[in-house]
Amino acid sequence: MVKWIRRLKWIGLGILLLLIVALVGGYIFLRSSGFRHYAMAKIIQEADASTGGRLTIHSFDFQWKTLTAHLYGLTLRGAEPPNAKPLLQVDKLTVGLKIESVLHRKLRFSELLVEHPVVHLQIDKNGKTNLPQPPPQKTQSSGPSVFDLAVGHAQISNGEIYCNDVKNRLDADLSGLQADARYSFLKLGYDGSLSYDRGVLQYA
């Protein structure tokens, strides 16, 4: 009986040491450049799949204490020619996360800060634009959601929107933002909605 107790103690100690090694190794990996490259690759993969565009990100970092991600130098190309200005460029995107439920692994956006976004929208005489078209779905008339967003605080600073090279300014500071967009293959266009509880929105 004493031998079995000793064995169980050693087994328990071994499991504890393995857990410590796994936690330390995981922490080191999450703070490594390998994790940053992996995270950027996943973000780009998901964005390309949902929008049909081509996203690039210059750099990325994540602060675990505050659950805040910073993405720098984002560029999204749509249906414009390769030598044309891209559909969207963002100097810096800050995303704050908040854990709502550890048990159900549920997160929500607490903050979204977009610094100096520049949109170049081109519309020809036939109504064709440089907006990307998501890949078609076999069983649905509408494609996957391009984005479905709910965020406590959203801010856009120094925004620029060029529609056929006509410039308009965009600034916003919004609370309780709800936004979604979906591509319709029947209409060959986008459907969506935008709402917020309170805030300031300045366009043009």
FIBA-251146 format. One record per residue: residue in three letters; x negated, y, z of N, C-alpha, C in turn. Coordinates in pm, whole numbers, plus 50000, padded with zeros to 5 digits. Example, Ala and Ser with C-alpha at 12.3 -4.5 7.8 and 13.67 -1.06 7.14 Angstrom:
BEGIN
ALA486814943150780487704955050780486804967050780;SER487154977550708486334989450714487105000350787;
***
This chain:
BEGIN
MET499174988050000500005000050000499135012650000;VAL498065012250083497165023750091496465026049957;LYS496075014849890495425016049760496345022649658;TRP497635018749659498595024449565498795039349591;ILE498815043049719498955057249752497765065149699;ARG496555059349717495355066049667495395067349516;ARG495845056549449495925056949304496915067649256;LEU498065068449323499065078449287498515092549308;LYS497735094349416497135107349441496175111149328;TRP495335101249287494385103949179495125106549047;ILE496205099249022497005101348900497615115348902;GLY498185119249019498755132549032497725143449012;LEU496515141249069495435151049054495015152048907;GLY494955140448840494575140448698495595147948613;ILE496895145748641497935152848566497845167848591;LEU497595171748717497465185948750496285192248676;LEU495155185148671493995190348600494275191748451;LEU494985181848392495345182648251496245194648223;LEU497195197148314498075208748298497295221748305;ILE496345222448398495525234548411494705236848285;VAL494085225948234493295226948112494175231447995;ALA495395225647985496305229247876496725243847885;LEU497025248448007497445262348024496315272047991;VAL495105268848041493955277448013493655277547864;GLY493685265647802493435264847658494485272347578;GLY495745270947619496825278147549496675293147563;TYR496305297647683496125312047706494985317547619;ILE493885310047612492745314247530493145314747383;PHE493905304647338494325304347197495235316147164;LEU496185319147255497135329947229496455343547223;ARG495275344747284494535357347280493455357247173;SER493385346747094492325345346995492745351146860;SER491745353046772492025357646637492765346946558;GLY492555334346593493275323546526494765324746543;PHE495205328246664496635330046688497165341946610;ARG496405352846605496855364646531497025361646383;HIS496085354146326496195350346185497405341146163;TYR497615331946256498765322846246500075330546255;ALA500165339946351501385347846369501665356346245;MET500645362746190500845370946070501315362345953;ALA500735350345939501135341545830502595337445842;LYS503055334545965504455330745986505395342345958;ILE505025354446002505845366345977505985368645827;ILE504865367845755504885370045610505715359245541;GLN505565346745584506315335745524507815337745541;GLU508255341245663509675343145688510215355345612;ALA509455366245609509895378245539510025375845389;ASP509045369145331509105366245187510295357245154;ALA510565347445240511655338045215513015344845225;SER513185354145320514485360445340514745371945244;THR513695379145202513905390845116513655387944969;GLY512815378144939512415376044801511295385444759;GLY510815393644853509715402744823508385396644859;ARG507345405344865505995400744897505425410045002;LEU505305404945123504855412845237503375410545264;THR502675421245295501295420145344501185428345473;ILE500315423945563500085430745691498585432245710;HIS498145444345739496705446645755496185440445884;SER496885442745997496435437246125497605435946220;PHE497365428446328498445425046422497825422446559;ASP498515427246664498095423546799499335422346886;PHE499185415046996500325412347085499865413947230;GLN500635421747307500355423847448501295415247531;TRP500735405047597501565395347667502185400947794;LYS501515410347859502065416047981503365423347957;THR503465430347845504655438147813505495431747703;LEU505055420247649505755413547539505975423347423;THR504895429747382504975439847276504035436247163;ALA504565436447041503775433546921503545446546844;HIS502325448146791501975459546707501515454146572;LEU502175458746466501785454946330501365467446256;TYR500215466846190499645478546124499545476045973;GLY499825486545897499625485945752500515475845682;LEU501825476945702502755467845636503085473045496;THR503105464145399503495467545262504425456745209;LEU505595460945163506565451745105506785455444959;ARG506455446144871506665448344728507955441444685;GLY508705448544600509955443244549509815439244403;ALA510735444244321510755440644178510025450844092;GLU509305460144154508595470344076507365464144007;PRO506855470443901505645465443835504455465643931;PRO503445457243906502285456643996501555469844014;ASN501555478343910500835491043919501675502343977;ALA502945499644010503825509844066503675510344218;LYS504165521044278504125522344423505045511944487;PRO504635506044599505435495244659506765500444713;LEU507715491344727509035494744777508965500844917;LEU508135495145004508065499845142506635498945195;GLN506225509445264504955509445337505215515245476;VAL504635508945578504785513445716503405514145780;ASP503065525545838501765526945903501665517846025;LYS502705518246111502675510346234504085506546274;LEU504245493946311505525488846359505315482746497;THR506045487946596505955482946733507255476046769;VAL507155463546816508335455646851508205451246997;GLY509155455647079509195451547219510225440547238;LEU509855430247312510745418847336511135418047483;LYS512305412647509512775410547645513355396547656;ILE512925389247758513415375547779514785376147846;GLU515825371247777517165370747835517415357647908;SER516835346647856517025333647920515805324947894;VAL515105321448001513955312447987514435298347953;LEU515535294148016516065280747995516465278447849;HIS517135288247789517595286747652516635293047551;ARG515465297547599514435303447513515025314647427;LYS515765323647491516465334347422515765347647445;LEU515385354247336514745367247340515635377547270;ARG515435390147304516085400847229515105412347213;PHE515375420847114514525432347090514905443447188;SER513965447647269514205458847359513845472147294;GLU512895471947201512445484347138511905481446999;LEU512155490746908511645489846772511215503846729;LEU509905505646711509345518646674508695517446537;VAL509155525546443508645525346306507985538746278;GLU506665538446259505905550846239505535552546092;HIS505975563746037505705567845898506045556945795;PRO507325553245789507735544245680507945552245551;VAL507485546945439507645553545309508335543645215;VAL509505547645166510295539245076510265545344937;HIS509955537244836510015541444696511075533044626;LEU512275538944611513395532044548513545537144405;GLN513535527844310513685531344170515005525644117;ILE515785534144050517055530043991517075534743846;ASP517205525443751517225529443610518645532943565;LYS518815536543441520115541143390521165530143389;ASN520725517543396521665506343400521995501943544;GLY521455509043642521725505743781520795495343839;LYS519805491143763518855481143812517835487943903;THR517545481544016516625487244114515405478344132;ASN514475483244212513285475244245513465467644376;LEU514715466944428514965458844546514755444044512;PRO514105436444599513875422244571515165414244579;GLN515185403144509516345394144512515955381244582;PRO516615378044694516285365544766516525353344679;PRO515835342344703516055330144627517475325044645;PRO518115320044537519515315544548519675303244635;GLN520855302044695521195290444778522105281244697;LYS521935268244714522685258544633524165257944669;THR524495260144799525865257944843526545270644891;GLN525895282244879526485294344931526535305044823;SER527625313144827527745324244734526935336144780;SER526595336544909525755347144962524485341145018;GLY523385348144999522095342945039521865344345188;PRO520675340645232520355341845374520315356445417;SER520535358545543520505372145597519105377845579;VAL519035389445513517745396145499517255400645636;PHE518165406245715517865408545855519175409545933;ASP519105405546058520225406446152519625411446282;LEU519825424246310519035431046412519915437046521;ALA519535434746644520135441546758518995445946848;VAL518925458946878517785464146954518275475147048;GLY517715475147168518125485047268517775499247228;HIS516535501347180516085514747140515295513747011;ALA515715521546912515025521646783514645535946747;GLN513455537346693512985550746656512235550046524;ILE512585559246435511875560846308511285574946308;SER509985575946289509315589046292508575591346161;ASN508715603646109508025607845986508345598745868;GLY509605594945856510005586445745510145594345615;GLU509845587645503509975593745371510685583845280;ILE511735588845213512455580545117512415587544981;TYR511835580744883511765585944747512735578044661;CYS513765584744610514705578444518514445584144380;ASN513875575744291513415580544160512515592844176;ASP511615591744272510575601844299511115614744362;VAL512395615144399512945626544473512805623644622;LYS512095632344693511735629744831512805634444929;ASN513085626145029513935629745142513265625145270;ARG513425633045378512865629345506513855621145587;LEU513335612445674514185604245760513545603245898;ASP514335607146000513925605646139515125600646218;ALA514885591746313515995586346392515505582446530;ASP516395584246627516155579746765517485574446816;LEU517655561246816518965555146837518935545146952;SER520055544247023520235534347129521375524947092;GLY521215512247128522245502247098522425499946951;LEU521325498646878521385496946733521805482746695;GLN522735481846600523145469146540523055470746389;ALA522345461946322522195463046178522085449146117;ASP522655447545999522485434945926522585437645777;ALA521975429145697522025430045552521965416045494;ARG522755413745391522825400645326522975402645176;TYR522305394245098522395395244952523525386344902;SER524385392144817525515384744760525185380744617;PHE525185367644588524895363044453526085364844360;LEU527305366344415528475369044332528465383544285;LYS528125392744375528095406944341526755411244283;LEU525735402644299524365406044261523935419144328;GLY524205419944458523855431744534523865428744682;TYR523635439044763523525437444908524775442244979;ASP525155435145083526195439345176525565440745314;GLY526095449945394525525451445527526285461545610;SER525835463345732526455473045822525385478645915;LEU525675490645966524765497546057525605504946161;SER525285503046288525995510246393525045512646511;TYR525385522746591524605525446711525505532446813;ASP525145531046941525965536947048525795552047055;ARG524575556647053524305571047063522915573647008;GLY522675586346971521355589446921521375600846823;VAL520255602746758520085613346658519565607046530;LEU520215610346418519815605246288519735617146192;GLN518545619646137518345630846046517845625645912;TYR518595628545807518225624345671518245636545581;ALA517225637845496517125649145402517115662345477;
***
